[in-house]
Amino acid sequence: MPFQITTQPFGTLPTATATEPLTEYILEHTETGEFITVLPEFGGILRRLVLRKGRYLLPLLLAPESPQALLTDESYSSALLYPFPSRIRHGIYHFEGEDCALKMNEMRRDSALHGFVHGRVFSVVSQEVTSTYAQLVVRYDHAGDTVGYPFPFALTVSYKLVQANQLLHGSMANDDRMCALEVSYSVVNTGLRRSPSAFGWHPYFTLADQAIDEMSLSLPARTPIILDEKMIPSGKQAAEQAGEITLKDQQLDNAFAIEPTSDPASQDAFAETVLTSLNSGVRLIVGQETGPGKFNYLVCFTPTRRDGIAIEPLTANVDSFNNGEGLTILNPGESMSGTLWVRLD
């Protein structure tokens, strides 16, 4: 069987009382050399993504290379964003008669940023290997004891390295010698009252360490969101059709409401963002389910170091706990879920 899952040590993280060892899970196609790695004990993050295009294996993610780099990373590389992505203005929101104040972690913009599961310990729920994929499932259980978010939940994330022609969503590759990444999440309200819920993913992509100025970005049909000086939504621009922009000298920190490529009520509704190397023509495709309760928002961000681009599918708008745009309210026992994918073309 060409797929396998193995583990390797990834050093230790210091805690308040001791040091905790980290285990990295490696999901690999042994014949093509393609692989992904996951660190359950540090936010359940995907640390490496290496896929094949023709004869070449291409590293596609920028992520910390050591435990020390994990601790000092302020860019949220590959972070899972829950129970809210992006910013909550002043870290304050009002929900069903209660004023809640989240921990502020972006002081220069006076905001709470990207939820709080990043860096927390996830447990491994299951591992599975078949003739067409390798899958690792991790989970984080929240007891409702985080400041500003007194709502218990169970967040489960599945990482799957899969034959690209076996993807369940999006525009599929027709070459069974190539692999793709599929990321699915599910969150269940395990508390006794309703809870506000939104999810996102924060990967930084590259194409074999090429500079961003040597790439272009094709965006799906979307409505640009106007952001104020604190990067909080203040309105929307006119809708734009799908189109390509050159990234040379472009500084992006933009949010969009996404228009699906098919009937939004269909189970097959999706949108894809494409990062293209202008030198080689290699295309990296980031797909997201759209439709009710799915990934109907997108943020694109180019860091000042110009070595990658964050393409962030989100289920809700920036400051969703206050503006309600895309926000899901879960009743006790209810869940929400969605799927993302990454492949080369």
C-alpha positions, -999 to +999 in steps of 0.1 A: +000+000+000+016+033-011+003+054+017+016+053+053+016+072+086+047+074+108+058+097+136+090+114+146+101+136+176+099+174+171+117+185+202+101+199+234+081+229+244+087+246+277+057+249+300+052+266+334+063+235+352+083+213+328+089+206+291+065+188+269+077+166+240+061+172+206+054+143+182+051+151+145+029+128+124+040+122+088+014+112+062+032+100+031+028+085-003+059+063-005+060+060-043+056+097-052+075+111-022+046+135-014+038+141+023+023+163+050+032+166+086+009+175+116+017+186+152-013+176+173+003+190+205+007+225+191-027+236+179-031+206+156-013+226+129-003+213+095+035+221+095+046+208+061+029+202+028+050+188-001+033+178-034+046+167-067+044+185-101+059+163-128+094+153-117+096+179-089+086+178-053+075+213-042+073+225-006+042+246-004+039+259+032+058+284+053+058+272+089+081+273+120+111+249+117+116+243+154+098+243+188+114+276+196+101+291+163+066+278+171+067+298+204+079+330+189+059+329+157+034+358+157+021+352+121-003+323+130+014+301+104-011+272+095-032+280+126-067+266+130-089+296+139-117+289+163-142+300+177-136+331+156-112+340+127-097+374+122-105+402+146-131+410+173-131+448+178-119+457+213-122+419+221-158+427+232-191+413+220-227+410+233-244+376+230-279+367+242-280+392+270-244+388+281-214+411+276-183+391+269-147+403+269-120+382+252-083+383+259-067+410+237-038+396+217-034+423+190-028+455+210-018+477+182-052+473+166-071+470+199-085+436+190-088+399+199-073+379+171-079+345+156-096+326+184-077+307+210-071+271+199-038+279+183-010+264+204-033+243+225-030+205+228-051+184+204-054+146+209-052+121+181-086+105+175-078+081+147-054+072+119-064+055+086-045+043+056-061+029+024-050+024-011-060+060-020-053+081+011-038+085+045-058+103+071-051+117+106-080+130+128-072+153+158-095+169+184-096+197+209-121+197+238-130+230+254-146+230+288-159+266+285-132+279+308-115+305+285-119+341+293-147+357+272-159+324+257-178+304+283-191+279+258-179+242+257-172+226+224-154+197+207-134+207+176-123+178+153-100+183+123-092+157+097-060+160+075-060+137+045-033+132+019-053+118-010-049+109-046-059+142-064-084+125-086-102+112-055-110+147-040-147+149-031-150+186-040-138+212-065-122+209-098-104+176-097-070+166-112-071+137-136-037+123-128-038+095-102+000+099-097-005+132-080-017+138-044-037+166-028-045+178+007-080+177+021-088+194+054-122+189+070-134+202+104-164+196+126-173+214+158-200+204+183-216+226+209-211+204+240-226+229+264-260+236+277-267+269+259-263+284+225-229+295+213-215+318+186-192+298+162-169+306+132-139+288+118-109+295+096-075+283+085-044+305+082-018+288+059+011+307+043+018+294+008+048+294-014+059+276-045+093+261-038+105+292-020+098+315-050+093+352-042+057+364-042+066+391-067+071+362-092+035+350-089+000+359-097-032+353-078-066+344-094-095+351-071-130+338-074-160+360-079-163+381-047-174+412-029-145+431-014-151+441+022-140+477+032-118+476+063-111+507+085-077+517+100-081+489+127-089+463+100-126+461+111-153+460+084-170+493+076-189+484+044-187+466+011-176+475-024-194+464-056-191+427-065-162+417-088-160+389-112-133+362-110-100+375-122-062+374-119-039+400-103-001+401-105+015+401-071+046+421-080+047+451-056+012+443-044+006+445-006-025+426+003-045+425+035-079+421+020-112+404+030-138+392+006-173+377+007-171+348-018-195+340-046-198+302-052-191+287-086-224+269-087-259+270-071-253+282-034-279+257-022-261+228-039-240+204-019-213+209-046-210+247-042-173+257-039-148+284-048-111+282-056-082+306-054-052+300-076-016+310-069+005+307-101+043+308-107+049+332-136+082+315-142+072+278-143+034+281-148+028+258-118-006+265-102-014+260-065-052+257-060-068+264-027-105+253-026-133+259-001-168+247+003-194+274+000-231+276+007-251+278+040-227+276+070-196+269+049-165+289+038-181+320+023-153+344+032-117+347+023-087+368+035-055+373+015-024+387+031+011+393+019+036+397+048+063+423+045+090+397+041+074+388+007+083+351+010+047+338+009+010+346+009-017+338+034-048+325+017-073+321+045-107+305+039-132+316+067-168+307+075-175+343+088-165+379+082-140+398+103-156+409+136-184+384+131-192+382+168-204+418+165-217+422+129-231+386+127-220+382+090-215+345+084-218+337+121-233+304+130-252+300+163-251+265+175-278+250+198-266+225+224-256+193+206-256+210+172-226+210+149-211+228+119-186+214+095-168+221+062-140+211+039-110+227+023-084+214-002-051+222-018-036+207-049-012+215-077-021+218-114 
